[in-house]
Amino acid sequence: MTDRAAYEELISTLNEWTSATEAAPGRIEVSIPDGGGFRTVTIVMDEGQWSDMVGPMWGSVTDAMEEVTRTLMTMTPDQNYLLYGQYNVVPSTEPTWPERPTFVPEPGSGGWFAYNRDGSRGDSFADHVESDEQD
């Protein structure tokens, strides 16, 4: 089955459970129960991501579909997006993952070192780096 065919099967299966449409590439809008009515949730997942979820993590379309449906049913009223994570779907209040901060270590706060055969700490990379300071 192609990625597109599997994705269309996802939409079709969701549409049997509730109203589901492909709103844009990589976005499926579904109506989920909310109190006495329904609300729209957007699944942010493209064809390749769905294929990844079906394959390595869940092993079948049925199991992956059950996970999507189960997760949709546990979403809180402020969560209007279901984002693809690594082989998984995660409820979110935003349509994209938050930016990860860039890690910048403090000068002198780390380094590489080696262990001696007896398990004691050996040479450190910092011990062999020349200072940037000019004499």
Secondary structure by P-SEA (a helix, b strand, c coil): ccaaaaaaaaaaaaaaacccccccccbbbbbcccccbbbbbbbbccaaaaaaaaccccccaaaaaaaaaaaaaaccccccbbbbccccccccccccccccccccccccccbbbbbcccccccccccccccccccc
